[in-house]
Amino acid sequence: MSASRIQDSHRALEIHRAMEVGRESYLDYMTFRSNGAPMFTEIFGPLLGLEEEWRNQGASEAEIDFSVFRYRRPMTHSVGVNTGWLGGGPQTILEDNEEFTVAIDKYGRRVKLIKRSATLPLPLDYPVASMDDWLRVKEHYVFSDERFGDDWKQRALDAREKGLVLQVSIPGGFDEPRQLMGEAHLCESYYTQPELILDMLETMGKTAVRILDRVTNEIPVDQLFVHEDMAGKSGPLAGPKQVETYIKPYYRMVWDLLESRGARVFSQDSDGDMNPVIPAFLDAGINLMYPNEPAAGMDIVKIREEYGNRLAFMGGIDKHVIRRSQEEIEAELEYKIPPMVESGGCLLGLDHRIPNGTPVESYRFYIRKVWEILEREYDGEIPVPS
């Protein structure tokens, strides 16, 4: 396994994707400006090993790559600029055997990939424990013209012409410091080294603003994306106070610029129970959350009742239920789909990767039942892909 492959192995699970919804329809729907035909997607695809299970159950290759299943979703184009870590030494393999690979990644961390059960490596150590450590790596987050990819503007214009949603991203306000420090040390540092966390996020924010100021002077941007993955079943690893003190100023620095120039969606990806920090993130500018895991208490029906059209969703359907009986699958869909069709602002889909042990026949039933309910609930004709 090459050093680059240990970073890219997650891509082995990518599925076929096509565009059934244009950018304006998507943006209007997800910002509650119009409640048109509902949308449905597969956000992430299968977990490692499911492909082999389905083949053994007689699945076709079109089912394996998901191209045969009916969805209704937009396509996004990520503008070719880098707002996060830039540079660093070459990635190198330290140990590679049948069970795992240990490598040095772009941050200079030792990381370990367990081959049979994972597609993302886990860090074994971290480069930052103190302000002095941060100052040694801070150069990787400062502005540089190298952050603009080749033909970034023309590629974005071409994508917009085709109807794709133009998206830019920023490092996570929790996730990027976590990558540098580890979860435990980051959470401790909110109390013991607040100036360190503030300087990290101010540096990242200023760099992102400089880059995105140039971008939005040249092309319109539709959506800002941030990856956090900051929660589990027991709740988020940073509470409302930490969001308000550290993350909100960073988010607002970027989002206020983009929103003033026409961006309409600020999307956050975080697993786990985010309920305790939803109000804080709404104040920080977030208006779309995913994947909304029911097993962690993220019930999109109840959240919609509480926050109305302040918050759109993607995902929200329990991935575990499709390993159960058809009656349980139907009950989950009958609970979730009708209120989302009525209110709009939800790109329905499973709340994360399809778990191992999901029979292909259960997934087929799930797809059929989704469309049966969507077509029953929507007062109009839902376009069918040609």
C-alpha positions as a Python dict, from the first residue, in 0.01 Angstrom:
ca = {
    (1, 'M'): (0, 0, 0),
    (2, 'S'): (147, 337, -102),
    (3, 'A'): (161, 637, 129),
    (4, 'S'): (-94, 820, -80),
    (5, 'R'): (-325, 518, -85),
    (6, 'I'): (-347, 505, 296),
    (7, 'Q'): (-491, 856, 280),
    (8, 'D'): (-720, 780, -15),
    (9, 'S'): (-844, 431, 78),
    (10, 'H'): (-1181, 577, 180),
    (11, 'R'): (-1238, 641, -190),
    (12, 'A'): (-1255, 268, -255),
    (13, 'L'): (-1612, 281, -125),
    (14, 'E'): (-1730, 558, -358),
    (15, 'I'): (-2053, 491, -545),
    (16, 'H'): (-2195, 601, -879),
    (17, 'R'): (-2355, 945, -860),
    (18, 'A'): (-2560, 1145, -1108),
    (19, 'M'): (-2740, 1479, -1097),
    (20, 'E'): (-3119, 1479, -1093),
    (21, 'V'): (-3172, 1825, -938),
    (22, 'G'): (-3022, 2154, -1060),
    (23, 'R'): (-2858, 2406, -832),
    (24, 'E'): (-3141, 2660, -817),
    (25, 'S'): (-3400, 2395, -733),
    (26, 'Y'): (-3172, 2252, -466),
    (27, 'L'): (-3092, 2590, -312),
    (28, 'D'): (-3455, 2702, -307),
    (29, 'Y'): (-3568, 2372, -156),
    (30, 'M'): (-3300, 2357, 114),
    (31, 'T'): (-3355, 2718, 219),
    (32, 'F'): (-3734, 2680, 233),
    (33, 'R'): (-3798, 2928, -47),
    (34, 'S'): (-4003, 2670, -233),
    (35, 'N'): (-4129, 2325, -146),
    (36, 'G'): (-4090, 2151, -478),
    (37, 'A'): (-4048, 1783, -552),
    (38, 'P'): (-3879, 1604, -260),
    (39, 'M'): (-3521, 1481, -276),
    (40, 'F'): (-3364, 1149, -179),
    (41, 'T'): (-3004, 1032, -181),
    (42, 'E'): (-2747, 783, -62),
    (43, 'I'): (-2499, 1005, 121),
    (44, 'F'): (-2200, 779, 178),
    (45, 'G'): (-2256, 430, 35),
    (46, 'P'): (-2157, 93, 186),
    (47, 'L'): (-1927, -2, 468),
    (48, 'L'): (-1618, -210, 394),
    (49, 'G'): (-1722, -570, 321),
    (50, 'L'): (-2083, -508, 213),
    (51, 'E'): (-1993, -527, -154),
    (52, 'E'): (-1874, -886, -109),
    (53, 'E'): (-2187, -973, 91),
    (54, 'W'): (-2415, -842, -182),
    (55, 'R'): (-2226, -1022, -458),
    (56, 'N'): (-2268, -1347, -267),
    (57, 'Q'): (-2642, -1272, -248),
    (58, 'G'): (-2666, -1231, -626),
    (59, 'A'): (-2654, -853, -654),
    (60, 'S'): (-2588, -712, -1000),
    (61, 'E'): (-2289, -489, -1071),
    (62, 'A'): (-2532, -200, -1117),
    (63, 'E'): (-2652, -263, -761),
    (64, 'I'): (-2296, -290, -633),
    (65, 'D'): (-2214, 58, -767),
    (66, 'F'): (-2568, 188, -689),
    (67, 'S'): (-2627, 312, -1043),
    (68, 'V'): (-2950, 109, -1080),
    (69, 'F'): (-3123, 264, -779),
    (70, 'R'): (-3343, 570, -817),
    (71, 'Y'): (-3242, 886, -632),
    (72, 'R'): (-3321, 1254, -668),
    (73, 'R'): (-3023, 1469, -569),
    (74, 'P'): (-2802, 1757, -677),
    (75, 'M'): (-2437, 1739, -768),
    (76, 'T'): (-2177, 1966, -612),
    (77, 'H'): (-1852, 2102, -745),
    (78, 'S'): (-1584, 2177, -489),
    (79, 'V'): (-1403, 2491, -599),
    (80, 'G'): (-1034, 2408, -641),
    (81, 'V'): (-887, 2603, -352),
    (82, 'N'): (-725, 2482, -30),
    (83, 'T'): (-823, 2661, 291),
    (84, 'G'): (-661, 2411, 529),
    (85, 'W'): (-322, 2249, 586),
    (86, 'L'): (-78, 2316, 302),
    (87, 'G'): (257, 2150, 244),
    (88, 'G'): (451, 1931, 482),
    (89, 'G'): (692, 1645, 427),
    (90, 'P'): (634, 1340, 207),
    (91, 'Q'): (404, 1070, 339),
    (92, 'T'): (592, 750, 414),
    (93, 'I'): (508, 391, 507),
    (94, 'L'): (668, 267, 829),
    (95, 'E'): (513, -81, 847),
    (96, 'D'): (283, -276, 617),
    (97, 'N'): (144, -627, 667),
    (98, 'E'): (-179, -821, 609),
    (99, 'E'): (-348, -673, 916),
    (100, 'F'): (-248, -307, 919),
    (101, 'T'): (-39, -27, 775),
    (102, 'V'): (147, 232, 982),
    (103, 'A'): (252, 550, 804),
    (104, 'I'): (355, 911, 853),
    (105, 'D'): (78, 1137, 724),
    (106, 'K'): (75, 1496, 597),
    (107, 'Y'): (60, 1636, 952),
    (108, 'G'): (371, 1440, 1052),
    (109, 'R'): (164, 1201, 1266),
    (110, 'R'): (208, 827, 1286),
    (111, 'V'): (-123, 675, 1173),
    (112, 'K'): (-248, 318, 1168),
    (113, 'L'): (-497, 168, 924),
    (114, 'I'): (-664, -163, 1019),
    (115, 'K'): (-718, -312, 675),
    (116, 'R'): (-1006, -552, 738),
    (117, 'S'): (-1237, -310, 916),
    (118, 'A'): (-1142, 48, 833),
    (119, 'T'): (-1080, 282, 543),
    (120, 'L'): (-950, 575, 747),
    (121, 'P'): (-630, 553, 954),
    (122, 'L'): (-627, 653, 1321),
    (123, 'P'): (-351, 879, 1459),
    (124, 'L'): (-105, 732, 1708),
    (125, 'D'): (43, 1070, 1802),
    (126, 'Y'): (-8, 1441, 1734),
    (127, 'P'): (219, 1735, 1643),
    (128, 'V'): (75, 2002, 1876),
    (129, 'A'): (64, 2005, 2255),
    (130, 'S'): (160, 2366, 2329),
    (131, 'M'): (176, 2713, 2178),
    (132, 'D'): (540, 2652, 2083),
    (133, 'D'): (437, 2341, 1890),
    (134, 'W'): (160, 2534, 1714),
    (135, 'L'): (399, 2811, 1613),
    (136, 'R'): (621, 2549, 1446),
    (137, 'V'): (336, 2426, 1224),
    (138, 'K'): (143, 2751, 1187),
    (139, 'E'): (310, 2821, 853),
    (140, 'H'): (98, 2542, 702),
    (141, 'Y'): (-215, 2754, 758),
    (142, 'V'): (-103, 3094, 631),
    (143, 'F'): (-216, 3244, 302),
    (144, 'S'): (-30, 3155, -17),
    (145, 'D'): (-106, 3174, -388),
    (146, 'E'): (-27, 2802, -394),
    (147, 'R'): (-369, 2750, -238),
    (148, 'F'): (-537, 2814, -573),
    (149, 'G'): (-549, 2509, -798),
    (150, 'D'): (-486, 2508, -1170),
    (151, 'D'): (-782, 2645, -1368),
    (152, 'W'): (-990, 2668, -1048),
    (153, 'K'): (-1201, 2952, -1186),
    (154, 'Q'): (-1277, 2801, -1527),
    (155, 'R'): (-1356, 2462, -1375),
    (156, 'A'): (-1603, 2629, -1139),
    (157, 'L'): (-1765, 2827, -1419),
    (158, 'D'): (-1800, 2512, -1627),
    (159, 'A'): (-1962, 2332, -1335),
    (160, 'R'): (-2205, 2617, -1276),
    (161, 'E'): (-2299, 2614, -1643),
    (162, 'K'): (-2389, 2246, -1605),
    (163, 'G'): (-2613, 2321, -1306),
    (164, 'L'): (-2388, 2199, -1026),
    (165, 'V'): (-2387, 2353, -678),
    (166, 'L'): (-2061, 2545, -622),
    (167, 'Q'): (-1919, 2460, -282),
    (168, 'V'): (-1620, 2575, -81),
    (169, 'S'): (-1499, 2427, 245),
    (170, 'I'): (-1308, 2532, 554),
    (171, 'P'): (-1128, 2327, 819),
    (172, 'G'): (-1348, 2220, 1108),
    (173, 'G'): (-1354, 2450, 1410),
    (174, 'F'): (-1335, 2140, 1628),
    (175, 'D'): (-1204, 1887, 1379),
    (176, 'E'): (-888, 2065, 1261),
    (177, 'P'): (-752, 2140, 1610),
    (178, 'R'): (-841, 1779, 1697),
    (179, 'Q'): (-631, 1658, 1403),
    (180, 'L'): (-337, 1854, 1542),
    (181, 'M'): (-386, 1784, 1913),
    (182, 'G'): (-612, 1483, 1964),
    (183, 'E'): (-956, 1497, 2120),
    (184, 'A'): (-857, 1473, 2487),
    (185, 'H'): (-586, 1738, 2471),
    (186, 'L'): (-801, 1973, 2267),
    (187, 'C'): (-1086, 1949, 2518),
    (188, 'E'): (-846, 2011, 2807),
    (189, 'S'): (-693, 2305, 2624),
    (190, 'Y'): (-1027, 2488, 2606),
    (191, 'Y'): (-964, 2548, 2978),
    (192, 'T'): (-585, 2536, 3012),
    (193, 'Q'): (-465, 2698, 2685),
    (194, 'P'): (-752, 2908, 2546),
    (195, 'E'): (-513, 3144, 2370),
    (196, 'L'): (-374, 2849, 2172),
    (197, 'I'): (-714, 2742, 2036),
    (198, 'L'): (-814, 3101, 1963),
    (199, 'D'): (-494, 3162, 1767),
    (200, 'M'): (-540, 2843, 1568),
    (201, 'L'): (-891, 2932, 1460),
    (202, 'E'): (-815, 3299, 1399),
    (203, 'T'): (-526, 3198, 1173),
    (204, 'M'): (-740, 2950, 980),
    (205, 'G'): (-1024, 3199, 956),
    (206, 'K'): (-810, 3483, 822),
    (207, 'T'): (-658, 3256, 559),
    (208, 'A'): (-999, 3125, 453),
    (209, 'V'): (-1136, 3478, 426),
    (210, 'R'): (-848, 3592, 204),
    (211, 'I'): (-893, 3293, -25),
    (212, 'L'): (-1271, 3311, -43),
    (213, 'D'): (-1270, 3686, -86),
    (214, 'R'): (-1073, 3632, -407),
    (215, 'V'): (-1294, 3341, -511),
    (216, 'T'): (-1622, 3527, -463),
    (217, 'N'): (-1491, 3831, -646),
    (218, 'E'): (-1455, 3602, -948),
    (219, 'I'): (-1740, 3350, -922),
    (220, 'P'): (-2058, 3306, -715),
    (221, 'V'): (-2044, 3044, -440),
    (222, 'D'): (-2359, 2860, -332),
    (223, 'Q'): (-2259, 2655, -31),
    (224, 'L'): (-2002, 2652, 249),
    (225, 'F'): (-1913, 2313, 396),
    (226, 'V'): (-1740, 2224, 722),
    (227, 'H'): (-1656, 1878, 855),
    (228, 'E'): (-1661, 1841, 1234),
    (229, 'D'): (-1746, 1482, 1346),
    (230, 'M'): (-1747, 1610, 1703),
    (231, 'A'): (-2011, 1396, 1875),
    (232, 'G'): (-2104, 1044, 1975),
    (233, 'K'): (-2407, 881, 2132),
    (234, 'S'): (-2343, 1058, 2462),
    (235, 'G'): (-2330, 1401, 2303),
    (236, 'P'): (-2083, 1650, 2157),
    (237, 'L'): (-1722, 1677, 2273),
    (238, 'A'): (-1751, 2056, 2286),
    (239, 'G'): (-2049, 2222, 2450),
    (240, 'P'): (-2244, 2541, 2374),
    (241, 'K'): (-1993, 2754, 2565),
    (242, 'Q'): (-1699, 2625, 2361),
    (243, 'V'): (-1892, 2670, 2037),
    (244, 'E'): (-1980, 3027, 2137),
    (245, 'T'): (-1627, 3117, 2253),
    (246, 'Y'): (-1407, 2942, 1997),
    (247, 'I'): (-1596, 2812, 1695),
    (248, 'K'): (-1862, 3077, 1636),
    (249, 'P'): (-1615, 3367, 1578),
    (250, 'Y'): (-1429, 3149, 1328),
    (251, 'Y'): (-1743, 3040, 1144),
    (252, 'R'): (-1884, 3390, 1138),
    (253, 'M'): (-1563, 3538, 1001),
    (254, 'V'): (-1607, 3321, 692),
    (255, 'W'): (-1983, 3284, 662),
    (256, 'D'): (-2060, 3655, 697),
    (257, 'L'): (-1839, 3720, 393),
    (258, 'L'): (-1988, 3441, 183),
    (259, 'E'): (-2348, 3513, 277),
    (260, 'S'): (-2302, 3880, 188),
    (261, 'R'): (-2196, 3764, -158),
    (262, 'G'): (-2486, 3534, -224),
    (263, 'A'): (-2402, 3199, -60),
    (264, 'R'): (-2719, 3041, 74),
    (265, 'V'): (-2628, 2715, 248),
    (266, 'F'): (-2382, 2656, 535),
    (267, 'S'): (-2357, 2280, 572),
    (268, 'Q'): (-2203, 2092, 865),
    (269, 'D'): (-2117, 1721, 874),
    (270, 'S'): (-2109, 1572, 1221),
    (271, 'D'): (-2201, 1228, 1344),
    (272, 'G'): (-2350, 1169, 1688),
    (273, 'D'): (-2586, 1360, 1913),
    (274, 'M'): (-2559, 1728, 1824),
    (275, 'N'): (-2881, 1831, 1999),
    (276, 'P'): (-2711, 2019, 2285),
    (277, 'V'): (-2522, 2247, 2046),
    (278, 'I'): (-2777, 2301, 1768),
    (279, 'P'): (-2879, 2648, 1898),
    (280, 'A'): (-2515, 2755, 1926),
    (281, 'F'): (-2438, 2641, 1572),
    (282, 'L'): (-2748, 2810, 1435),
    (283, 'D'): (-2618, 3132, 1587),
    (284, 'A'): (-2284, 3062, 1421),
    (285, 'G'): (-2450, 3048, 1079),
    (286, 'I'): (-2515, 2677, 1017),
    (287, 'N'): (-2843, 2613, 832),
    (288, 'L'): (-2793, 2252, 715),
    (289, 'M'): (-2683, 1955, 928),
    (290, 'Y'): (-2612, 1594, 838),
    (291, 'P'): (-2619, 1294, 866),
    (292, 'N'): (-2855, 1313, 1172),
    (293, 'E'): (-2807, 970, 1328),
    (294, 'P'): (-3123, 837, 1499),
    (295, 'A'): (-2917, 592, 1708),
    (296, 'A'): (-2754, 897, 1867),
    (297, 'G'): (-3084, 1075, 1932),
    (298, 'M'): (-3100, 1289, 1618),
    (299, 'D'): (-3469, 1265, 1530),
    (300, 'I'): (-3529, 1493, 1231),
    (301, 'V'): (-3905, 1500, 1292),
    (302, 'K'): (-3862, 1633, 1646),
    (303, 'I'): (-3577, 1866, 1549),
    (304, 'R'): (-3791, 2011, 1269),
    (305, 'E'): (-4075, 2068, 1518),
    (306, 'E'): (-3834, 2258, 1743),
    (307, 'Y'): (-3639, 2467, 1491),
    (308, 'G'): (-3870, 2492, 1192),
    (309, 'N'): (-3713, 2636, 878),
    (310, 'R'): (-3402, 2758, 1058),
    (311, 'L'): (-3238, 2420, 993),
    (312, 'A'): (-3239, 2194, 688),
    (313, 'F'): (-3132, 1830, 694),
    (314, 'M'): (-2960, 1566, 490),
    (315, 'G'): (-2989, 1201, 588),
    (316, 'G'): (-3196, 1125, 897),
    (317, 'I'): (-3320, 773, 808),
    (318, 'D'): (-3194, 503, 1046),
    (319, 'K'): (-2929, 296, 867),
    (320, 'H'): (-2970, 12, 1117),
    (321, 'V'): (-3340, -38, 1046),
    (322, 'I'): (-3275, -169, 695),
    (323, 'R'): (-3113, -478, 849),
    (324, 'R'): (-3443, -555, 1020),
    (325, 'S'): (-3786, -664, 901),
    (326, 'Q'): (-3978, -502, 618),
    (327, 'E'): (-4239, -392, 872),
    (328, 'E'): (-3973, -205, 1070),
    (329, 'I'): (-3831, -47, 756),
    (330, 'E'): (-4177, 70, 654),
    (331, 'A'): (-4249, 209, 1003),
    (332, 'E'): (-3929, 417, 997),
    (333, 'L'): (-4009, 558, 655),
    (334, 'E'): (-4372, 632, 737),
    (335, 'Y'): (-4258, 825, 1045),
    (336, 'K'): (-3987, 1029, 871),
    (337, 'I'): (-4095, 1090, 512),
    (338, 'P'): (-4442, 1248, 532),
    (339, 'P'): (-4346, 1538, 764),
    (340, 'M'): (-4032, 1606, 561),
    (341, 'V'): (-4228, 1615, 235),
    (342, 'E'): (-4478, 1852, 396),
    (343, 'S'): (-4216, 2092, 536),
    (344, 'G'): (-3939, 2063, 274),
    (345, 'G'): (-3576, 2145, 346),
    (346, 'C'): (-3464, 1783, 374),
    (347, 'L'): (-3253, 1575, 139),
    (348, 'L'): (-3365, 1238, 274),
    (349, 'G'): (-3121, 949, 300),
    (350, 'L'): (-2962, 699, 534),
    (351, 'D'): (-2783, 858, 826),
    (352, 'H'): (-2444, 710, 736),
    (353, 'R'): (-2284, 421, 553),
    (354, 'I'): (-2493, 111, 488),
    (355, 'P'): (-2390, -136, 760),
    (356, 'N'): (-2261, -486, 701),
    (357, 'G'): (-2531, -747, 742),
    (358, 'T'): (-2780, -548, 533),
    (359, 'P'): (-2932, -792, 282),
    (360, 'V'): (-2946, -659, -72),
    (361, 'E'): (-3314, -755, -86),
    (362, 'S'): (-3378, -533, 218),
    (363, 'Y'): (-3207, -242, 44),
    (364, 'R'): (-3418, -304, -267),
    (365, 'F'): (-3731, -299, -53),
    (366, 'Y'): (-3612, 21, 119),
    (367, 'I'): (-3570, 200, -214),
    (368, 'R'): (-3908, 83, -343),
    (369, 'K'): (-4086, 187, -23),
    (370, 'V'): (-3919, 531, -13),
    (371, 'W'): (-4054, 611, -359),
    (372, 'E'): (-4395, 468, -283),
    (373, 'I'): (-4430, 705, 13),
    (374, 'L'): (-4273, 1004, -162),
    (375, 'E'): (-4507, 975, -459),
    (376, 'R'): (-4807, 925, -231),
    (377, 'E'): (-4725, 1227, -12),
    (378, 'Y'): (-4616, 1478, -274),
    (379, 'D'): (-4895, 1675, -436),
    (380, 'G'): (-4750, 1676, -782),
    (381, 'E'): (-4538, 1476, -1023),
    (382, 'I'): (-4185, 1384, -919),
    (383, 'P'): (-3953, 1385, -1222),
    (384, 'V'): (-3810, 1045, -1312),
    (385, 'P'): (-3445, 1040, -1436),
    (386, 'S'): (-3419, 957, -1802),
}
